[in-house]
Amino acid sequence: MRNVQVMAHWFCGDCDVEGRDVAAEPTCWNCGGAVTVTARPTIPADHPPADGAA
């Protein structure tokens, strides 16, 4: 079995920004407020994101 990591993709309607986080309940990096999770894809744990995020 391969190790995978869940990466939450989210959107903050108050700030109109989006981001990614490995936290189960992510918060906005800009205002610290609640966000809407738009996806929770799994990625291989040994594979860093292409843009270096998270």
C-alpha distance matrix in Angstrom:
0.0 3.8 6.6 9.2 12.8 15.3 18.5 21.7 24.4 27.7 31.5 34.5 37.5 39.9 39.3 38.1 35.2 31.4 28.5 24.8 23.4 20.2 22.5 22.1 25.8 26.9 30.6 32.7 33.1 36.7 38.2 35.7 36.0 33.8 31.8 30.6 26.8 26.7 22.9 19.6 17.2 13.7 13.3 11.0 11.9 13.0 15.2 18.6 20.7 23.1 26.1 25.1 25.2 23.5
3.8 0.0 3.8 6.3 10.0 13.0 15.8 19.2 21.7 25.2 28.9 31.9 35.0 37.4 36.5 35.3 32.2 28.5 25.4 21.7 20.5 17.5 20.2 20.3 24.0 24.6 28.2 30.0 30.1 33.7 35.5 33.1 33.6 31.6 29.6 28.5 24.7 24.5 20.8 17.5 14.9 11.2 10.1 7.3 8.3 9.4 11.5 14.9 17.0 19.4 22.4 21.4 21.6 20.1
6.6 3.8 0.0 3.8 7.0 10.3 13.1 16.6 19.4 22.7 26.5 29.3 32.5 34.7 33.7 32.8 29.7 26.0 22.8 19.0 17.3 14.2 16.7 17.1 20.8 21.4 24.9 26.9 26.9 30.6 32.2 29.7 30.4 28.6 26.8 26.1 22.4 22.7 19.1 15.6 13.5 9.7 8.7 6.0 5.5 7.6 10.1 12.9 15.1 18.0 20.6 19.1 19.0 17.1
9.2 6.3 3.8 0.0 3.8 6.8 9.6 13.0 15.7 19.1 22.8 25.7 28.9 31.2 30.3 29.2 26.2 22.5 19.4 15.7 14.2 11.3 14.1 14.4 17.9 18.3 21.9 23.8 23.9 27.5 29.2 26.8 27.3 25.4 23.3 22.5 18.8 18.9 15.4 11.9 9.8 6.0 5.4 4.4 4.7 8.0 9.2 11.5 12.8 15.9 18.3 17.1 16.5 14.6
12.8 10.0 7.0 3.8 0.0 3.8 6.3 9.8 12.7 15.9 19.7 22.3 25.6 27.7 26.8 26.0 22.9 19.3 16.1 12.3 10.6 7.6 10.4 11.1 14.5 14.6 18.2 20.1 20.3 23.9 25.5 23.1 23.7 21.8 19.9 19.3 15.8 16.4 13.2 9.7 8.4 5.4 5.4 6.1 5.2 9.0 9.6 10.6 11.3 14.9 16.6 15.1 13.9 11.6
15.3 13.0 10.3 6.8 3.8 0.0 3.8 6.5 9.7 12.7 16.5 19.2 22.4 24.6 24.0 23.1 20.3 16.7 13.9 10.3 8.7 6.2 8.6 8.6 11.7 12.0 15.6 17.6 18.4 21.8 23.1 20.8 20.9 18.8 16.6 15.7 12.1 12.8 9.7 6.0 5.8 4.5 6.5 8.9 8.8 12.4 12.2 12.5 12.2 15.6 16.8 15.9 13.9 11.6
18.5 15.8 13.1 9.6 6.3 3.8 0.0 3.8 6.4 9.6 13.4 16.2 19.5 21.7 20.7 19.8 16.8 13.1 10.2 6.5 5.7 4.8 7.8 8.8 11.0 10.1 13.3 14.6 15.2 18.6 20.2 18.3 18.5 16.7 14.2 13.6 10.2 10.7 8.1 5.5 5.8 6.1 7.2 10.2 10.1 13.2 12.0 11.3 10.0 13.3 13.9 13.2 10.7 8.8
21.7 19.2 16.6 13.0 9.8 6.5 3.8 0.0 3.8 6.2 10.1 12.8 15.9 18.3 17.7 16.8 14.2 10.6 8.3 5.5 5.2 5.9 7.3 7.6 8.5 7.5 10.5 11.9 13.3 16.3 17.6 15.7 15.4 13.2 10.6 9.8 6.4 7.6 5.9 4.6 7.0 8.9 10.6 13.9 13.9 17.0 15.7 14.6 12.7 15.7 15.6 15.2 12.1 10.3
24.4 21.7 19.4 15.7 12.7 9.7 6.4 3.8 0.0 3.8 7.3 10.6 13.5 16.1 15.3 13.8 11.2 7.5 5.9 4.5 6.7 8.9 10.3 10.9 10.9 8.9 10.9 11.1 12.5 14.9 16.5 15.5 15.0 13.0 9.7 8.6 5.8 5.6 5.2 6.3 8.1 10.9 12.2 15.8 16.2 18.8 16.8 15.4 12.6 14.8 14.3 14.7 11.5 10.9
27.7 25.2 22.7 19.1 15.9 12.7 9.6 6.2 3.8 0.0 3.8 6.9 9.9 12.4 12.0 10.7 8.7 5.5 5.5 6.2 8.1 10.8 11.0 11.4 10.1 7.8 8.6 8.4 10.6 12.5 13.5 12.8 11.8 9.8 6.2 5.4 4.1 5.2 7.1 8.9 11.5 14.4 15.9 19.4 19.6 22.3 20.4 18.6 15.8 17.8 16.7 17.1 13.5 12.8
31.5 28.9 26.5 22.8 19.7 16.5 13.4 10.1 7.3 3.8 0.0 3.8 6.3 9.1 8.7 7.1 5.9 4.3 6.6 8.9 11.2 14.3 14.2 14.6 12.5 10.0 9.4 7.9 10.5 11.1 11.9 12.1 10.7 9.1 5.6 5.2 6.4 7.0 10.0 12.5 15.0 18.0 19.5 23.0 23.2 25.7 23.6 21.5 18.5 20.0 18.3 19.1 15.5 15.3
34.5 31.9 29.3 25.7 22.3 19.2 16.2 12.8 10.6 6.9 3.8 0.0 3.8 5.5 5.6 5.5 5.5 6.0 8.6 11.3 12.9 16.1 15.3 15.8 13.0 10.4 8.4 6.3 9.2 8.9 8.8 9.6 7.8 7.1 4.7 6.3 8.9 10.3 13.5 15.7 18.4 21.3 22.7 26.1 25.9 28.3 26.4 24.1 21.2 22.7 20.6 21.1 17.4 17.0
37.5 35.0 32.5 28.9 25.6 22.4 19.5 15.9 13.5 9.9 6.3 3.8 0.0 3.8 5.6 4.9 7.2 8.8 11.9 14.8 16.6 19.7 18.8 18.9 16.0 13.8 11.8 9.7 12.6 11.4 10.8 12.2 9.8 9.0 7.3 7.9 11.1 11.9 15.5 18.2 21.0 24.1 25.7 29.2 29.3 31.8 29.7 27.5 24.4 25.7 23.6 24.3 20.8 20.7
39.9 37.4 34.7 31.2 27.7 24.6 21.7 18.3 16.1 12.4 9.1 5.5 3.8 0.0 3.8 5.8 8.2 10.7 13.5 16.6 18.0 21.2 19.9 20.4 17.1 14.8 11.9 9.4 11.9 9.8 8.4 10.5 8.4 9.1 8.8 10.6 13.9 15.3 18.7 21.0 23.9 26.8 28.2 31.5 31.2 33.6 31.7 29.2 26.2 27.5 25.0 25.5 22.0 21.7
39.3 36.5 33.7 30.3 26.8 24.0 20.7 17.7 15.3 12.0 8.7 5.6 5.6 3.8 0.0 3.8 5.4 8.7 11.5 14.9 16.7 20.2 19.5 20.6 17.6 14.7 11.7 8.4 9.8 7.2 7.2 10.1 9.3 10.6 9.8 11.9 14.5 15.6 18.7 20.9 23.4 26.1 27.0 30.2 29.8 31.9 29.8 27.0 24.0 24.9 22.2 22.7 19.3 19.5
38.1 35.3 32.8 29.2 26.0 23.1 19.8 16.8 13.8 10.7 7.1 5.5 4.9 5.8 3.8 0.0 3.8 7.0 10.5 14.1 16.6 20.1 19.9 20.9 18.3 15.4 13.2 10.1 11.5 9.8 10.6 12.9 11.9 12.2 10.2 11.2 13.4 13.6 16.7 19.4 21.6 24.6 25.5 28.9 29.0 31.0 28.5 25.9 22.6 23.3 20.7 21.8 18.6 19.3
35.2 32.2 29.7 26.2 22.9 20.3 16.8 14.2 11.2 8.7 5.9 5.5 7.2 8.2 5.4 3.8 0.0 3.8 7.0 10.7 13.3 17.0 17.2 18.6 16.5 13.2 11.3 8.0 8.8 7.9 9.9 11.7 11.5 11.9 9.6 10.8 12.2 12.5 15.0 17.3 19.1 21.9 22.4 25.6 25.6 27.4 25.0 22.2 19.0 19.8 17.1 18.1 14.8 15.5
31.4 28.5 26.0 22.5 19.3 16.7 13.1 10.6 7.5 5.5 4.3 6.0 8.8 10.7 8.7 7.0 3.8 0.0 3.7 7.3 10.2 13.9 14.5 15.9 14.3 11.0 10.3 7.8 8.8 9.5 11.6 12.3 12.1 11.7 8.7 9.2 9.5 9.6 11.6 13.7 15.4 18.1 18.7 22.0 22.1 24.0 21.6 19.1 15.9 17.0 14.8 15.7 12.3 12.8
28.5 25.4 22.8 19.4 16.1 13.9 10.2 8.3 5.9 5.5 6.6 8.6 11.9 13.5 11.5 10.5 7.0 3.7 0.0 3.8 6.8 10.5 11.6 13.6 12.7 9.2 9.3 7.7 7.8 9.9 12.4 12.2 12.8 12.3 9.6 10.4 9.5 10.1 10.9 12.0 13.4 15.5 15.8 18.8 18.6 20.5 18.3 15.7 12.7 14.3 12.3 12.6 9.0 9.1
24.8 21.7 19.0 15.7 12.3 10.3 6.5 5.5 4.5 6.2 8.9 11.3 14.8 16.6 14.9 14.1 10.7 7.3 3.8 0.0 3.8 7.1 9.0 11.1 11.2 8.3 9.8 9.6 9.7 12.6 14.8 13.8 14.4 13.5 10.9 11.3 9.2 9.9 9.5 9.4 10.6 12.2 12.4 15.3 14.9 17.1 15.2 12.9 10.3 12.7 11.5 11.2 7.6 6.7
23.4 20.5 17.3 14.2 10.6 8.7 5.7 5.2 6.7 8.1 11.2 12.9 16.6 18.0 16.7 16.6 13.3 10.2 6.8 3.8 0.0 3.8 5.4 8.2 8.8 6.3 8.6 9.7 9.8 13.3 15.0 13.1 14.0 13.1 11.2 12.2 10.0 11.7 10.9 9.6 11.1 11.8 12.2 14.7 13.5 16.0 14.9 12.9 11.3 14.4 13.5 12.2 8.7 6.1
20.2 17.5 14.2 11.3 7.6 6.2 4.8 5.9 8.9 10.8 14.3 16.1 19.7 21.2 20.2 20.1 17.0 13.9 10.5 7.1 3.8 0.0 3.8 6.5 8.7 7.6 10.9 12.8 13.0 16.7 18.1 15.6 16.4 15.2 13.7 14.3 11.5 13.4 11.7 9.2 10.4 10.1 10.6 12.6 11.0 13.9 13.6 12.3 11.7 15.3 15.2 13.4 10.6 7.3
22.5 20.2 16.7 14.1 10.4 8.6 7.8 7.3 10.3 11.0 14.2 15.3 18.8 19.9 19.5 19.9 17.2 14.5 11.6 9.0 5.4 3.8 0.0 3.8 5.4 5.3 8.6 11.5 12.2 15.8 16.4 13.4 14.1 12.7 12.0 13.2 11.1 13.8 12.8 10.7 12.8 12.9 14.0 16.0 14.2 17.3 17.3 16.0 15.5 19.0 18.4 16.6 13.5 10.1
22.1 20.3 17.1 14.4 11.1 8.6 8.8 7.6 10.9 11.4 14.6 15.8 18.9 20.4 20.6 20.9 18.6 15.9 13.6 11.1 8.2 6.5 3.8 0.0 3.8 6.1 9.7 13.0 14.7 18.0 18.0 14.9 14.6 12.4 11.8 12.2 10.0 13.0 12.0 9.7 12.5 12.8 14.9 17.0 15.7 19.2 19.4 18.6 18.0 21.5 21.3 19.8 16.7 13.5
25.8 24.0 20.8 17.9 14.5 11.7 11.0 8.5 10.9 10.1 12.5 13.0 16.0 17.1 17.6 18.3 16.5 14.3 12.7 11.2 8.8 8.7 5.4 3.8 0.0 3.8 6.7 10.3 12.5 15.4 14.9 11.7 11.0 8.7 8.7 9.8 8.7 12.3 12.5 11.3 14.6 15.6 17.7 20.2 19.0 22.3 22.1 20.8 19.7 23.0 22.2 20.9 17.4 14.5
26.9 24.6 21.4 18.3 14.6 12.0 10.1 7.5 8.9 7.8 10.0 10.4 13.8 14.8 14.7 15.4 13.2 11.0 9.2 8.3 6.3 7.6 5.3 6.1 3.8 0.0 3.8 6.9 8.9 12.0 12.0 9.2 9.1 7.6 7.0 8.9 8.1 11.4 12.0 11.4 14.3 15.7 17.2 19.8 18.6 21.5 20.9 19.0 17.5 20.5 19.3 18.1 14.4 11.8
30.6 28.2 24.9 21.9 18.2 15.6 13.3 10.5 10.9 8.6 9.4 8.4 11.8 11.9 11.7 13.2 11.3 10.3 9.3 9.8 8.6 10.9 8.6 9.7 6.7 3.8 0.0 3.8 6.4 8.8 8.3 5.5 5.6 5.3 5.8 9.0 9.7 13.0 14.4 14.5 17.5 19.1 20.4 23.0 21.8 24.5 23.6 21.3 19.5 22.1 20.3 19.2 15.5 13.3
32.7 30.0 26.9 23.8 20.1 17.6 14.6 11.9 11.1 8.4 7.9 6.3 9.7 9.4 8.4 10.1 8.0 7.8 7.7 9.6 9.7 12.8 11.5 13.0 10.3 6.9 3.8 0.0 3.8 5.4 5.7 4.6 5.3 6.4 6.1 9.5 10.7 13.3 15.2 16.0 18.6 20.6 21.5 24.3 23.2 25.6 24.2 21.5 19.3 21.4 19.1 18.4 14.6 13.4
33.1 30.1 26.9 23.9 20.3 18.4 15.2 13.3 12.5 10.6 10.5 9.2 12.6 11.9 9.8 11.5 8.8 8.8 7.8 9.7 9.8 13.0 12.2 14.7 12.5 8.9 6.4 3.8 0.0 3.8 6.1 5.7 8.2 10.0 9.8 12.9 13.6 15.8 17.2 17.7 19.8 21.3 21.6 24.0 22.7 24.6 23.1 20.1 18.0 19.9 17.2 16.2 12.6 11.6
36.7 33.7 30.6 27.5 23.9 21.8 18.6 16.3 14.9 12.5 11.1 8.9 11.4 9.8 7.2 9.8 7.9 9.5 9.9 12.6 13.3 16.7 15.8 18.0 15.4 12.0 8.8 5.4 3.8 0.0 3.8 6.0 8.2 10.8 10.9 14.1 15.5 17.5 19.5 20.5 22.7 24.6 24.9 27.4 26.3 28.1 26.4 23.2 20.9 22.3 19.3 18.7 15.4 15.0
38.2 35.5 32.2 29.2 25.5 23.1 20.2 17.6 16.5 13.5 11.9 8.8 10.8 8.4 7.2 10.6 9.9 11.6 12.4 14.8 15.0 18.1 16.4 18.0 14.9 12.0 8.3 5.7 6.1 3.8 0.0 3.8 5.4 8.8 10.0 13.6 15.8 18.2 20.5 21.6 24.3 26.2 26.9 29.6 28.4 30.5 29.1 26.1 23.9 25.6 22.8 22.1 18.6 17.7
35.7 33.1 29.7 26.8 23.1 20.8 18.3 15.7 15.5 12.8 12.1 9.6 12.2 10.5 10.1 12.9 11.7 12.3 12.2 13.8 13.1 15.6 13.4 14.9 11.7 9.2 5.5 4.6 5.7 6.0 3.8 0.0 3.8 7.0 8.9 12.7 14.4 17.4 19.3 19.8 22.6 24.3 25.2 27.7 26.2 28.5 27.5 24.8 23.0 25.2 22.7 21.6 18.0 16.3
36.0 33.6 30.4 27.3 23.7 20.9 18.5 15.4 15.0 11.8 10.7 7.8 9.8 8.4 9.3 11.9 11.5 12.1 12.8 14.4 14.0 16.4 14.1 14.6 11.0 9.1 5.6 5.3 8.2 8.2 5.4 3.8 0.0 3.8 6.5 10.2 12.6 15.7 18.1 19.0 22.2 24.2 25.6 28.5 27.3 30.0 28.9 26.5 24.4 26.6 24.4 23.6 19.9 18.3
33.8 31.6 28.6 25.4 21.8 18.8 16.7 13.2 13.0 9.8 9.1 7.1 9.0 9.1 10.6 12.2 11.9 11.7 12.3 13.5 13.1 15.2 12.7 12.4 8.7 7.6 5.3 6.4 10.0 10.8 8.8 7.0 3.8 0.0 3.8 7.1 9.6 12.8 15.3 16.2 19.7 21.9 23.8 26.8 26.0 28.9 27.9 25.8 23.7 26.1 24.4 23.8 20.0 18.2
31.8 29.6 26.8 23.3 19.9 16.6 14.2 10.6 9.7 6.2 5.6 4.7 7.3 8.8 9.8 10.2 9.6 8.7 9.6 10.9 11.2 13.7 12.0 11.8 8.7 7.0 5.8 6.1 9.8 10.9 10.0 8.9 6.5 3.8 0.0 3.8 6.3 9.2 11.9 13.4 16.7 19.3 21.2 24.4 24.0 26.9 25.5 23.6 21.2 23.4 21.8 21.6 17.8 16.5
30.6 28.5 26.1 22.5 19.3 15.7 13.6 9.8 8.6 5.4 5.2 6.3 7.9 10.6 11.9 11.2 10.8 9.2 10.4 11.3 12.2 14.3 13.2 12.2 9.8 8.9 9.0 9.5 12.9 14.1 13.6 12.7 10.2 7.1 3.8 0.0 3.8 6.1 9.3 11.4 14.8 17.8 20.1 23.6 23.7 26.7 25.2 23.7 21.1 23.2 22.1 22.4 18.7 17.6
26.8 24.7 22.4 18.8 15.8 12.1 10.2 6.4 5.8 4.1 6.4 8.9 11.1 13.9 14.5 13.4 12.2 9.5 9.5 9.2 10.0 11.5 11.1 10.0 8.7 8.1 9.7 10.7 13.6 15.5 15.8 14.4 12.6 9.6 6.3 3.8 0.0 3.8 5.8 7.6 11.0 14.0 16.4 19.9 20.3 23.4 21.9 20.7 18.3 20.6 20.0 20.3 16.8 15.5
26.7 24.5 22.7 18.9 16.4 12.8 10.7 7.6 5.6 5.2 7.0 10.3 11.9 15.3 15.6 13.6 12.5 9.6 10.1 9.9 11.7 13.4 13.8 13.0 12.3 11.4 13.0 13.3 15.8 17.5 18.2 17.4 15.7 12.8 9.2 6.1 3.8 0.0 3.8 7.2 9.9 13.4 15.8 19.5 20.5 23.4 21.5 20.5 17.8 19.6 19.2 20.2 17.0 16.5
22.9 20.8 19.1 15.4 13.2 9.7 8.1 5.9 5.2 7.1 10.0 13.5 15.5 18.7 18.7 16.7 15.0 11.6 10.9 9.5 10.9 11.7 12.8 12.0 12.5 12.0 14.4 15.2 17.2 19.5 20.5 19.3 18.1 15.3 11.9 9.3 5.8 3.8 0.0 3.8 6.1 9.7 12.3 16.0 17.3 20.2 18.4 18.0 15.5 17.6 17.9 18.7 16.0 15.2
19.6 17.5 15.6 11.9 9.7 6.0 5.5 4.6 6.3 8.9 12.5 15.7 18.2 21.0 20.9 19.4 17.3 13.7 12.0 9.4 9.6 9.2 10.7 9.7 11.3 11.4 14.5 16.0 17.7 20.5 21.6 19.8 19.0 16.2 13.4 11.4 7.6 7.2 3.8 0.0 3.8 6.6 9.6 13.1 14.1 17.4 16.1 16.1 14.3 17.0 17.7 17.9 15.3 13.9
17.2 14.9 13.5 9.8 8.4 5.8 5.8 7.0 8.1 11.5 15.0 18.4 21.0 23.9 23.4 21.6 19.1 15.4 13.4 10.6 11.1 10.4 12.8 12.5 14.6 14.3 17.5 18.6 19.8 22.7 24.3 22.6 22.2 19.7 16.7 14.8 11.0 9.9 6.1 3.8 0.0 3.8 6.6 10.2 12.0 14.9 13.4 13.9 12.3 14.8 16.3 16.7 14.8 13.9
13.7 11.2 9.7 6.0 5.4 4.5 6.1 8.9 10.9 14.4 18.0 21.3 24.1 26.8 26.1 24.6 21.9 18.1 15.5 12.2 11.8 10.1 12.9 12.8 15.6 15.7 19.1 20.6 21.3 24.6 26.2 24.3 24.2 21.9 19.3 17.8 14.0 13.4 9.7 6.6 3.8 0.0 3.8 6.9 8.7 11.8 10.9 12.2 11.6 14.5 16.4 16.3 14.9 13.6
13.3 10.1 8.7 5.4 5.4 6.5 7.2 10.6 12.2 15.9 19.5 22.7 25.7 28.2 27.0 25.5 22.4 18.7 15.8 12.4 12.2 10.6 14.0 14.9 17.7 17.2 20.4 21.5 21.6 24.9 26.9 25.2 25.6 23.8 21.2 20.1 16.4 15.8 12.3 9.6 6.6 3.8 0.0 3.8 6.2 8.5 7.2 8.8 8.7 11.5 13.9 13.6 13.1 12.2
11.0 7.3 6.0 4.4 6.1 8.9 10.2 13.9 15.8 19.4 23.0 26.1 29.2 31.5 30.2 28.9 25.6 22.0 18.8 15.3 14.7 12.6 16.0 17.0 20.2 19.8 23.0 24.3 24.0 27.4 29.6 27.7 28.5 26.8 24.4 23.6 19.9 19.5 16.0 13.1 10.2 6.9 3.8 0.0 3.8 5.4 5.3 8.3 9.7 12.4 15.2 14.4 14.6 13.6
11.9 8.3 5.5 4.7 5.2 8.8 10.1 13.9 16.2 19.6 23.2 25.9 29.3 31.2 29.8 29.0 25.6 22.1 18.6 14.9 13.5 11.0 14.2 15.7 19.0 18.6 21.8 23.2 22.7 26.3 28.4 26.2 27.3 26.0 24.0 23.7 20.3 20.5 17.3 14.1 12.0 8.7 6.2 3.8 0.0 3.8 5.6 7.6 9.9 13.1 15.4 13.6 13.7 12.0
13.0 9.4 7.6 8.0 9.0 12.4 13.2 17.0 18.8 22.3 25.7 28.3 31.8 33.6 31.9 31.0 27.4 24.0 20.5 17.1 16.0 13.9 17.3 19.2 22.3 21.5 24.5 25.6 24.6 28.1 30.5 28.5 30.0 28.9 26.9 26.7 23.4 23.4 20.2 17.4 14.9 11.8 8.5 5.4 3.8 0.0 3.8 6.5 9.8 12.3 14.8 13.0 14.2 13.2
15.2 11.5 10.1 9.2 9.6 12.2 12.0 15.7 16.8 20.4 23.6 26.4 29.7 31.7 29.8 28.5 25.0 21.6 18.3 15.2 14.9 13.6 17.3 19.4 22.1 20.9 23.6 24.2 23.1 26.4 29.1 27.5 28.9 27.9 25.5 25.2 21.9 21.5 18.4 16.1 13.4 10.9 7.2 5.3 5.6 3.8 0.0 3.8 6.6 8.6 11.5 10.4 11.8 11.7
18.6 14.9 12.9 11.5 10.6 12.5 11.3 14.6 15.4 18.6 21.5 24.1 27.5 29.2 27.0 25.9 22.2 19.1 15.7 12.9 12.9 12.3 16.0 18.6 20.8 19.0 21.3 21.5 20.1 23.2 26.1 24.8 26.5 25.8 23.6 23.7 20.7 20.5 18.0 16.1 13.9 12.2 8.8 8.3 7.6 6.5 3.8 0.0 3.8 6.3 8.4 6.7 8.3 8.6
20.7 17.0 15.1 12.8 11.3 12.2 10.0 12.7 12.6 15.8 18.5 21.2 24.4 26.2 24.0 22.6 19.0 15.9 12.7 10.3 11.3 11.7 15.5 18.0 19.7 17.5 19.5 19.3 18.0 20.9 23.9 23.0 24.4 23.7 21.2 21.1 18.3 17.8 15.5 14.3 12.3 11.6 8.7 9.7 9.9 9.8 6.6 3.8 0.0 3.8 5.5 5.2 6.1 7.5
23.1 19.4 18.0 15.9 14.9 15.6 13.3 15.7 14.8 17.8 20.0 22.7 25.7 27.5 24.9 23.3 19.8 17.0 14.3 12.7 14.4 15.3 19.0 21.5 23.0 20.5 22.1 21.4 19.9 22.3 25.6 25.2 26.6 26.1 23.4 23.2 20.6 19.6 17.6 17.0 14.8 14.5 11.5 12.4 13.1 12.3 8.6 6.3 3.8 0.0 3.8 5.6 7.7 10.4
26.1 22.4 20.6 18.3 16.6 16.8 13.9 15.6 14.3 16.7 18.3 20.6 23.6 25.0 22.2 20.7 17.1 14.8 12.3 11.5 13.5 15.2 18.4 21.3 22.2 19.3 20.3 19.1 17.2 19.3 22.8 22.7 24.4 24.4 21.8 22.1 20.0 19.2 17.9 17.7 16.3 16.4 13.9 15.2 15.4 14.8 11.5 8.4 5.5 3.8 0.0 3.8 5.6 9.1
25.1 21.4 19.1 17.1 15.1 15.9 13.2 15.2 14.7 17.1 19.1 21.1 24.3 25.5 22.7 21.8 18.1 15.7 12.6 11.2 12.2 13.4 16.6 19.8 20.9 18.1 19.2 18.4 16.2 18.7 22.1 21.6 23.6 23.8 21.6 22.4 20.3 20.2 18.7 17.9 16.7 16.3 13.6 14.4 13.6 13.0 10.4 6.7 5.2 5.6 3.8 0.0 3.8 6.7
25.2 21.6 19.0 16.5 13.9 13.9 10.7 12.1 11.5 13.5 15.5 17.4 20.8 22.0 19.3 18.6 14.8 12.3 9.0 7.6 8.7 10.6 13.5 16.7 17.4 14.4 15.5 14.6 12.6 15.4 18.6 18.0 19.9 20.0 17.8 18.7 16.8 17.0 16.0 15.3 14.8 14.9 13.1 14.6 13.7 14.2 11.8 8.3 6.1 7.7 5.6 3.8 0.0 3.8
23.5 20.1 17.1 14.6 11.6 11.6 8.8 10.3 10.9 12.8 15.3 17.0 20.7 21.7 19.5 19.3 15.5 12.8 9.1 6.7 6.1 7.3 10.1 13.5 14.5 11.8 13.3 13.4 11.6 15.0 17.7 16.3 18.3 18.2 16.5 17.6 15.5 16.5 15.2 13.9 13.9 13.6 12.2 13.6 12.0 13.2 11.7 8.6 7.5 10.4 9.1 6.7 3.8 0.0
